């Protein structure tokens, strides 16, 4: 992979939580509600098993670290902050933080009692190295780096204080630091290529988290064991096992047989069978995710908004929610989810299922069926689309319905399924695609700059390559102000523009279906990805 291609990959984990109760980012108030399960209730010992769909990469910043890696890296490593149980950023490696009056400097006070899994002390130099040498190094194209576009440098003031120096204010910085941005050890990575250091990324990761690597067998499992030197309360569980199981049906079968313990159900078609089983709990969790269909707007044909609007009208999204998702979702019209109640609005342009309106819009864009073959064409060429999909959960089933809806309005759509890691390389890293379907889950803040701003159209999370000056101005303004009322006004306008312009063809806001064996306790009432930040509190009930 060339350096340029590495720089293209800024995919955040497709699995996130998002909920801002208030715009208070002080690092001390957020510690409320962080109490662990009482020692009288918690039982020490036991193991839980969690499924992942592919081999992981033990480096949260690596361009290939995606969903299957995030659920492990959040347990091995720690960030400066983490999602609180109210989803406002809470302390982790940083005990507290504050911003300067002009908003251009954030100062974080670090814990002084943290050691790496190999016994080396954690200090501010690890934070400085992680950001200055990895995140802010544009040639590397680190995963999640697009969150930190306004960070000019990170500097240490002694062993346990760090300062983030910004070119413009970023109200959401503590939230960004809580999401897949864990700190890695300077003493191991200094002088090494961070992506080619196989001894760490694929063999022996060294973190500061409550569990550390015990064993890893490619294609089979990753087993973590309790870190007895963890700076917080020692974990109750002895081990956490991640079983590499690409097939969602296997996840369900092994949950019912007791071989798997807890996970977010990707294929909701099995919900009824799981709900009727003994010894299994099923809970719907609100998350700030939105599913999307995107087209590559570097292609001229997809730059016409009428084409994108036609495709949105062609989709019977409610039918997909009712059938494939078993009702666990609501139609999405923009990128800010209802869970972000401070900022969400439904007063935007909407796209009811209307195939005739879709055909009309395609005709207005110059695409009509001139030869009677059922497909629209222009200048003698059919509107052909290769639809790339990575196999995970119910994505393939959803994609098959989307394909048929688009064919019904005259688009010649050919489905191209592939394994998950191949999709990441083709679509995200290489940007070699025409259309794809997936989701975003992002940090606890309404700032969607990383996903829709022109700055990231070729080298960031703006995978559809959408560019619009008006949208850029709104996203910049929202990112730079911390006043809640002002942000509400900005993001209301931004949502209206999103719905009109469709940088993404918004599909739905899913409700996560979290399943777990009933003998596991101490799991916070959060989305699955966020509960992993509290895995040291989980325990096996007697």
C-alpha positions as CSV (number, residue, x, y, z in Angstrom):
1,X,0.0,0.0,0.0
2,X,1.4,3.4,-1.0
3,X,1.6,6.3,1.5
4,X,-1.1,8.1,-0.6
5,X,-3.5,5.2,-0.3
6,X,-2.8,4.9,3.4
7,X,-3.7,8.6,3.8
8,X,-7.1,7.9,2.1
9,X,-8.3,5.7,5.0
10,X,-10.0,7.6,7.7
11,X,-12.8,5.1,8.5
12,X,-14.1,5.3,12.0
13,X,-15.5,2.3,13.4
14,X,-18.8,1.5,11.9
15,X,-20.0,0.8,15.3
16,X,-20.3,4.0,17.8
17,X,-22.5,5.7,20.4
18,X,-23.7,9.3,20.2
19,X,-25.7,11.2,22.8
20,X,-24.9,14.6,24.2
21,X,-26.9,15.5,27.3
22,X,-25.3,18.9,27.6
23,X,-22.3,20.7,26.1
24,X,-20.3,20.5,29.3
25,X,-16.9,19.0,28.7
26,X,-15.2,19.6,32.1
27,X,-13.3,16.5,33.1
28,X,-14.5,16.4,36.7
29,X,-18.3,16.5,36.7
30,X,-18.5,13.6,34.2
31,X,-17.2,11.1,36.8
32,X,-20.7,11.0,38.4
33,X,-22.5,7.7,37.8
34,X,-19.2,5.8,37.3
35,X,-19.6,3.6,40.3
36,X,-18.8,-0.1,39.7
37,X,-20.9,-3.0,40.8
38,X,-20.6,-3.4,44.6
39,X,-18.1,-5.9,45.8
40,X,-20.9,-7.7,47.7
41,X,-22.6,-8.4,44.3
42,X,-19.7,-9.0,42.0
43,X,-18.2,-12.5,41.8
44,X,-14.5,-12.9,40.7
45,X,-13.7,-15.4,38.0
46,X,-15.1,-16.8,34.9
47,X,-14.9,-16.0,31.1
48,X,-17.1,-14.4,28.5
49,X,-16.9,-15.1,24.8
50,X,-17.6,-12.4,22.1
51,X,-17.8,-12.9,18.3
52,X,-15.9,-10.9,15.8
53,X,-16.1,-11.4,12.0
54,X,-12.4,-11.3,11.0
55,X,-8.9,-11.2,12.3
56,X,-8.2,-8.1,14.2
57,X,-5.4,-5.5,14.2
58,X,-4.1,-4.6,17.6
59,X,-3.6,-0.9,16.9
60,X,-6.5,1.5,17.2
61,X,-4.9,3.9,14.7
62,X,-4.0,1.4,12.0
63,X,-5.8,1.9,8.6
64,X,-7.1,-1.6,8.8
65,X,-8.5,-1.5,12.3
66,X,-12.3,-1.5,11.9
67,X,-15.2,-3.0,13.7
68,X,-13.6,-6.4,14.5
69,X,-10.6,-4.6,15.9
70,X,-12.4,-1.9,17.9
71,X,-14.1,-4.3,20.3
72,X,-10.7,-5.7,21.3
73,X,-8.7,-2.5,21.3
74,X,-11.1,-0.8,23.7
75,X,-10.3,-3.5,26.2
76,X,-6.5,-3.7,25.7
77,X,-5.9,0.1,25.4
78,X,-7.2,3.2,27.1
79,X,-7.9,6.7,25.8
80,X,-7.6,10.0,27.5
81,X,-11.4,10.0,27.9
82,X,-14.2,7.4,27.5
83,X,-17.9,7.6,27.0
84,X,-19.5,8.2,30.4
85,X,-22.5,6.2,31.5
86,X,-24.5,9.3,30.5
87,X,-22.4,9.3,27.3
88,X,-20.8,12.6,28.2
89,X,-17.0,12.2,28.0
90,X,-15.7,10.7,31.3
91,X,-12.1,10.4,32.7
92,X,-9.9,7.6,31.6
93,X,-6.1,8.1,31.3
94,X,-6.9,11.8,31.9
95,X,-8.3,12.7,35.3
96,X,-9.5,16.2,34.3
97,X,-9.4,18.7,31.5
98,X,-10.1,22.3,30.7
99,X,-10.0,24.7,27.7
100,X,-8.5,28.2,27.4
101,X,-10.8,31.2,27.1
102,X,-10.1,31.4,23.3
103,X,-10.8,27.7,22.9
104,X,-7.4,27.1,21.2
105,X,-5.7,25.1,24.0
106,X,-7.1,22.1,25.8
107,X,-5.1,21.0,28.9
108,X,-5.4,17.4,30.2
109,X,-4.2,16.3,33.6
110,X,-3.1,12.6,33.3
111,X,-3.1,9.9,35.9
112,X,0.2,9.2,37.5
113,X,-0.4,5.6,38.5
114,X,-0.6,3.9,35.1
115,X,1.8,1.2,33.7
116,X,1.9,-0.5,30.3
117,X,1.3,-4.2,30.2
118,X,5.1,-4.7,30.0
119,X,5.6,-2.8,33.2
120,X,6.9,0.5,31.7
121,X,5.3,3.7,33.1
122,X,2.7,5.6,31.1
123,X,3.5,9.3,30.8
124,X,2.7,12.4,28.8
125,X,5.3,11.4,26.3
126,X,3.1,8.5,25.2
127,X,0.3,10.9,24.4
128,X,2.6,13.3,22.6
129,X,4.0,10.5,20.5
130,X,0.6,9.0,19.7
131,X,-0.7,12.3,18.3
132,X,2.3,14.1,16.9
133,X,4.0,11.1,15.4
134,X,1.0,9.0,14.4
135,X,-2.3,10.9,14.2
136,X,-1.0,14.2,12.9
137,X,1.4,12.6,10.4
138,X,-0.5,13.1,7.2
139,X,1.6,10.6,5.2
140,X,0.4,7.8,7.5
141,X,-3.3,8.4,7.1
142,X,-4.1,7.1,10.6
143,X,-7.6,5.8,11.3
144,X,-9.8,8.5,12.9
145,X,-7.2,11.3,12.1
146,X,-9.9,13.4,10.5
147,X,-11.3,14.1,13.9
148,X,-8.1,16.1,14.7
149,X,-7.8,18.3,11.6
150,X,-7.7,21.4,13.8
151,X,-5.0,20.1,16.1
152,X,-1.7,21.7,15.3
153,X,0.4,20.0,17.9
154,X,0.4,18.2,21.3
155,X,3.0,19.1,23.9
156,X,3.9,17.9,27.4
157,X,4.2,20.0,30.5
158,X,5.9,17.6,32.8
159,X,5.2,13.9,33.0
160,X,1.5,14.1,33.6
161,X,0.1,17.2,31.7
162,X,-0.5,17.5,28.0
163,X,-1.8,20.4,25.9
164,X,-3.6,20.2,22.6
165,X,-2.9,23.3,20.5
166,X,-5.6,24.1,18.0
167,X,-5.8,26.2,14.9
168,X,-9.5,26.9,15.6
169,X,-11.8,25.9,18.5
170,X,-13.1,22.3,18.6
171,X,-15.9,21.9,21.2
172,X,-16.1,18.2,20.7
173,X,-12.4,17.4,21.4
174,X,-13.0,15.4,24.6
175,X,-15.7,13.4,22.8
176,X,-13.4,12.6,19.9
177,X,-10.8,11.5,22.4
178,X,-13.3,8.9,23.8
179,X,-13.8,7.1,20.5
180,X,-11.2,4.6,19.0
181,X,-8.4,7.0,19.8
182,X,-6.6,5.0,22.4
183,X,-2.9,5.8,23.4
184,X,-0.1,3.5,22.1
185,X,3.3,3.1,23.8
186,X,6.1,5.4,22.6
187,X,8.8,3.0,23.9
188,X,7.7,0.3,21.4
189,X,6.8,2.4,18.4
190,X,9.5,5.0,18.4
191,X,11.5,4.7,15.2
192,X,9.3,2.0,13.8
193,X,6.8,2.0,10.9
194,X,3.5,1.9,12.9
195,X,1.6,0.0,10.3
196,X,4.4,-2.6,9.6
197,X,5.2,-3.4,13.2
198,X,3.7,-6.9,13.0
199,X,5.2,-8.0,16.3
200,X,2.7,-5.5,17.9
201,X,-0.2,-5.1,15.5
202,X,-0.7,-8.8,14.9
203,X,1.1,-10.6,17.6
204,X,1.8,-9.0,21.0
205,X,0.0,-5.7,21.7
206,X,0.9,-3.8,24.8
207,X,-1.7,-1.5,26.3
208,X,-2.8,-0.1,29.6
209,X,-6.3,-1.6,29.8
210,X,-8.0,-4.0,32.2
211,X,-7.1,-7.0,30.1
212,X,-4.0,-8.0,28.2
213,X,-3.3,-10.6,25.5
214,X,-3.0,-14.2,26.5
215,X,-3.1,-15.9,23.1
216,X,-4.1,-15.3,19.5
217,X,-4.7,-17.9,16.9
218,X,-5.4,-16.4,13.5
219,X,-8.8,-17.3,12.1
220,X,-9.9,-18.8,15.4
221,X,-9.7,-16.7,18.5
222,X,-8.1,-14.0,20.7
223,X,-8.0,-14.6,24.4
224,X,-7.3,-11.8,26.9
225,X,-6.5,-12.3,30.6
226,X,-7.0,-10.0,33.5
227,X,-4.4,-7.3,34.0
228,X,-3.6,-7.5,37.7
229,X,-1.7,-4.1,37.5
230,X,-4.6,-2.2,36.0
231,X,-4.8,1.3,37.5
232,X,-8.5,1.0,38.3
233,X,-10.3,-1.7,40.1
234,X,-9.1,-5.1,38.9
235,X,-11.5,-6.9,36.5
236,X,-13.9,-9.4,37.9
237,X,-13.6,-11.8,34.9
238,X,-10.5,-14.0,34.5
239,X,-10.6,-13.9,30.7
240,X,-12.3,-12.4,27.7
241,X,-12.4,-14.6,24.5
242,X,-13.1,-13.2,21.0
243,X,-14.1,-15.9,18.6
244,X,-13.5,-15.2,14.9
245,X,-16.8,-16.2,13.3
246,X,-17.7,-14.6,10.0
247,X,-21.2,-16.1,9.7
248,X,-23.9,-14.3,11.7
249,X,-25.9,-17.5,11.9
250,X,-23.1,-19.1,13.8
251,X,-23.2,-16.2,16.3
252,X,-26.9,-17.0,17.0
253,X,-26.4,-20.7,17.3
254,X,-23.5,-20.4,19.6
255,X,-25.3,-17.8,21.8
256,X,-28.2,-20.3,22.2
257,X,-25.8,-23.1,23.0
258,X,-23.9,-21.1,25.6
259,X,-20.7,-20.9,23.6
260,X,-21.0,-17.1,23.1
261,X,-21.9,-14.7,25.9
262,X,-22.7,-11.2,24.7
263,X,-22.7,-9.1,21.5
264,X,-24.7,-6.7,19.4
265,X,-26.9,-8.7,17.0
266,X,-26.1,-7.8,13.4
267,X,-28.8,-10.0,11.9
268,X,-32.1,-9.1,13.5
269,X,-34.0,-11.9,11.6
270,X,-33.1,-14.2,14.5
271,X,-34.6,-11.9,17.2
272,X,-37.8,-13.9,17.8
273,X,-35.9,-17.2,18.1
274,X,-33.5,-15.6,20.7
275,X,-36.3,-13.9,22.6
276,X,-38.0,-17.3,23.1
277,X,-34.9,-19.0,24.4
278,X,-34.2,-19.6,28.1
279,X,-31.2,-18.0,29.7
280,X,-30.8,-15.2,27.1
281,X,-31.6,-11.5,27.5
282,X,-32.5,-9.3,24.6
283,X,-32.4,-5.5,25.0
284,X,-32.9,-2.7,22.5
285,X,-30.3,0.1,22.9
286,X,-30.6,3.5,21.4
287,X,-27.4,4.4,19.5
288,X,-26.4,7.3,17.4
289,X,-25.7,5.4,14.2
290,X,-27.2,6.0,10.8
291,X,-27.2,3.5,7.9
292,X,-26.5,4.9,4.5
293,X,-26.3,4.1,0.8
294,X,-23.6,6.1,-0.9
295,X,-22.5,6.6,-4.5
296,X,-19.1,7.8,-5.5
297,X,-19.6,11.5,-6.3
298,X,-16.2,11.7,-8.0
299,X,-18.2,10.2,-10.9
300,X,-20.1,12.9,-12.8
301,X,-23.4,11.0,-13.1
302,X,-23.7,10.9,-9.3
303,X,-23.0,14.6,-8.9
304,X,-26.5,15.4,-10.0
305,X,-28.6,15.7,-6.8
306,X,-31.7,14.6,-8.7
307,X,-30.1,11.2,-9.3
308,X,-29.5,10.8,-5.6
309,X,-33.0,12.0,-4.7
310,X,-34.4,9.6,-7.2
311,X,-32.6,6.7,-5.6
312,X,-33.8,7.7,-2.1
313,X,-37.4,7.8,-3.4
314,X,-36.9,4.4,-4.9
315,X,-36.2,2.7,-1.6
316,X,-39.0,1.3,0.6
317,X,-37.0,1.9,3.8
318,X,-39.9,1.2,6.1
319,X,-40.4,-2.2,4.6
320,X,-36.7,-3.0,5.2
321,X,-37.0,-1.8,8.8
322,X,-40.1,-3.9,9.4
323,X,-38.8,-7.1,7.7
324,X,-35.1,-7.3,7.9
325,X,-34.6,-5.2,11.0
326,X,-37.7,-6.6,12.8
327,X,-38.8,-3.1,13.6
328,X,-35.6,-2.1,15.4
329,X,-35.1,1.3,13.6
330,X,-36.7,4.5,12.3
331,X,-36.3,6.2,9.0
332,X,-33.4,8.6,8.7
333,X,-33.5,11.8,6.7
334,X,-30.2,13.3,7.9
335,X,-27.1,12.4,9.8
336,X,-27.8,13.6,13.3
337,X,-29.8,10.9,15.1
338,X,-32.8,11.2,17.4
339,X,-30.7,10.0,20.3
340,X,-29.0,13.4,20.1
341,X,-32.2,15.0,21.3
342,X,-30.5,18.4,21.9
343,X,-29.8,18.8,18.2
344,X,-32.0,16.4,16.2
345,X,-34.8,17.8,14.0
346,X,-37.3,16.0,11.7
347,X,-38.3,19.3,10.1
348,X,-36.4,18.5,6.9
349,X,-37.1,17.3,3.4
350,X,-38.3,13.7,3.4
351,X,-38.4,11.0,0.8
352,X,-41.4,8.7,1.0
353,X,-41.3,5.5,-1.1
354,X,-42.4,6.7,-4.5
355,X,-41.1,4.8,-7.5
356,X,-42.9,7.1,-10.0
357,X,-41.3,10.2,-8.5
358,X,-37.9,8.4,-8.7
359,X,-38.4,7.8,-12.4
360,X,-39.5,11.4,-12.9
361,X,-36.4,12.7,-11.2
362,X,-34.2,10.4,-13.3
363,X,-35.8,11.6,-16.4
364,X,-35.2,15.2,-15.3
365,X,-31.6,14.3,-14.9
366,X,-31.5,12.9,-18.5
367,X,-31.9,9.2,-17.7
368,X,-34.9,7.5,-19.5
369,X,-35.6,4.1,-21.0
370,X,-35.3,4.9,-24.7
371,X,-35.1,1.3,-26.0
372,X,-37.7,-0.5,-23.8
373,X,-35.3,-2.8,-22.1
374,X,-36.4,-1.7,-18.6
375,X,-33.2,0.2,-17.8
376,X,-32.8,4.0,-18.1
377,X,-30.0,5.2,-20.4
378,X,-28.3,8.3,-21.7
379,X,-26.3,8.8,-24.8
380,X,-26.8,5.1,-25.6
381,X,-25.4,3.8,-22.3
382,X,-27.5,2.1,-19.6
383,X,-27.2,3.4,-16.0
384,X,-25.1,0.5,-14.8
385,X,-23.9,0.4,-11.1
386,X,-21.7,-2.2,-9.4
387,X,-23.0,-2.4,-5.9
388,X,-20.1,-3.5,-3.5
389,X,-21.1,-5.0,-0.2
390,X,-19.0,-6.5,2.6
391,X,-20.6,-9.6,4.2
392,X,-21.5,-8.9,7.8
393,X,-24.7,-9.4,9.7
394,X,-27.8,-8.5,7.6
395,X,-26.0,-6.2,5.1
396,X,-26.3,-8.7,2.3
397,X,-30.0,-9.2,2.8
398,X,-30.5,-5.4,3.0
399,X,-28.4,-4.9,-0.2
400,X,-30.5,-7.5,-2.1
401,X,-33.7,-5.5,-1.4
402,X,-32.0,-2.2,-2.2
403,X,-30.8,-3.7,-5.5
404,X,-34.3,-4.8,-6.5
405,X,-35.8,-1.4,-5.6
406,X,-33.3,0.4,-7.8
407,X,-33.8,-2.1,-10.6
408,X,-37.5,-1.4,-10.4
409,X,-37.0,2.3,-11.3
410,X,-34.6,1.4,-14.2
411,X,-31.1,1.3,-12.7
412,X,-29.0,-1.6,-13.8
413,X,-27.6,-2.6,-10.4
414,X,-25.3,-5.6,-10.1
415,X,-24.5,-6.8,-6.6
416,X,-20.8,-7.6,-5.8
417,X,-20.4,-9.2,-2.4
418,X,-17.0,-9.8,-0.8
419,X,-15.6,-10.6,2.6
420,X,-15.4,-7.7,5.1
421,X,-11.6,-7.0,4.9
422,X,-11.7,-7.0,1.1
423,X,-14.5,-4.5,1.2
424,X,-12.5,-2.2,3.5
425,X,-9.5,-2.3,1.2
426,X,-11.5,-1.8,-2.0
427,X,-14.1,0.8,-0.9
428,X,-12.5,2.6,2.0
429,X,-8.7,2.5,1.3
430,X,-8.7,2.4,-2.5
431,X,-11.9,4.3,-3.0
432,X,-12.5,2.0,-5.9
433,X,-16.3,1.7,-6.0
434,X,-19.5,3.1,-7.5
435,X,-22.0,2.3,-4.8
436,X,-21.9,0.7,-1.4
437,X,-24.0,0.5,1.8
438,X,-22.9,0.6,5.4
439,X,-23.2,2.7,8.5
440,X,-21.5,5.4,10.6
441,X,-21.4,5.5,14.4
442,X,-19.6,8.5,15.7
443,X,-18.4,10.2,18.9
444,X,-20.9,11.8,21.4
445,X,-21.3,15.1,19.6
446,X,-23.3,16.3,16.6
447,X,-20.2,17.4,14.7
448,X,-20.3,15.5,11.4
449,X,-17.5,17.4,9.8
450,X,-15.3,14.3,9.4
451,X,-18.0,12.7,7.2
452,X,-19.3,15.5,5.0
453,X,-16.8,18.3,4.8
454,X,-15.0,19.0,1.6
455,X,-11.6,18.8,3.4
456,X,-12.1,15.1,3.8
457,X,-13.6,14.3,0.3
458,X,-10.4,12.6,-0.9
459,X,-8.5,11.8,2.3
460,X,-10.9,11.2,5.1
461,X,-14.2,9.8,6.3
462,X,-16.1,11.6,3.5
463,X,-16.2,8.4,1.6
464,X,-18.8,9.6,-0.9
465,X,-16.5,12.5,-1.8
466,X,-19.3,15.0,-1.3
467,X,-18.3,18.7,-1.6
468,X,-20.5,21.7,-0.9
469,X,-19.3,25.1,0.3
470,X,-22.5,25.9,2.2
471,X,-22.3,22.6,4.1
472,X,-18.6,23.3,4.9
473,X,-19.5,26.7,6.4
474,X,-22.2,25.2,8.6
475,X,-20.0,22.3,9.8
476,X,-17.1,24.6,10.5
477,X,-19.4,26.9,12.6
478,X,-20.9,24.0,14.5
479,X,-17.5,22.6,15.3
480,X,-16.1,25.8,16.6
481,X,-18.8,27.0,19.0
482,X,-19.6,25.4,22.4
483,X,-22.8,27.4,23.0
484,X,-25.6,24.9,22.9
485,X,-28.3,27.2,21.6
486,X,-26.1,28.5,18.8
487,X,-25.1,25.0,17.9
488,X,-28.8,24.0,17.8
489,X,-29.5,26.7,15.2
490,X,-26.4,25.7,13.1
491,X,-27.1,22.0,13.1
492,X,-30.8,22.5,12.3
493,X,-29.7,24.3,9.2
494,X,-27.1,21.6,8.5
495,X,-29.7,18.8,8.8
496,X,-32.0,20.6,6.3
497,X,-29.2,20.9,3.8
498,X,-28.2,17.2,4.3
499,X,-31.7,16.1,3.6
500,X,-31.9,18.3,0.5
501,X,-28.5,17.5,-0.9
502,X,-28.1,13.9,0.2
503,X,-24.3,13.6,0.6
504,X,-25.4,10.2,1.8
505,X,-28.7,8.6,1.0
506,X,-29.8,8.2,4.5
507,X,-31.6,5.0,5.3
508,X,-32.5,4.6,9.0
509,X,-31.4,5.1,12.6
510,X,-31.1,1.5,13.9
511,X,-31.7,0.5,17.5
512,X,-29.0,-1.9,18.6
513,X,-30.2,-5.3,19.6
514,X,-27.9,-6.4,22.4
515,X,-28.1,-10.1,23.4
516,X,-26.4,-11.7,26.3
517,X,-26.5,-14.8,28.5
518,X,-28.5,-14.1,31.6
519,X,-25.7,-15.2,33.9
520,X,-23.6,-12.1,33.0
521,X,-24.1,-9.1,35.2
522,X,-22.6,-5.7,35.8
523,X,-23.0,-4.7,32.2
524,X,-24.0,-1.0,32.0
525,X,-27.2,0.0,30.0
526,X,-25.2,1.3,27.1
527,X,-24.7,0.3,23.5
528,X,-22.4,-2.8,23.3
529,X,-19.4,-0.9,22.0
530,X,-19.6,1.5,25.0
531,X,-20.1,-1.2,27.6
532,X,-16.6,-2.5,26.6
533,X,-15.1,0.6,28.3
534,X,-16.6,-0.9,31.6
535,X,-15.7,-4.5,31.0
536,X,-13.8,-4.6,34.3
537,X,-17.2,-4.3,36.0
538,X,-18.8,-7.3,34.3
539,X,-19.1,-10.5,36.3
540,X,-20.7,-13.9,36.3
541,X,-23.7,-14.1,38.6
542,X,-23.9,-16.9,41.0
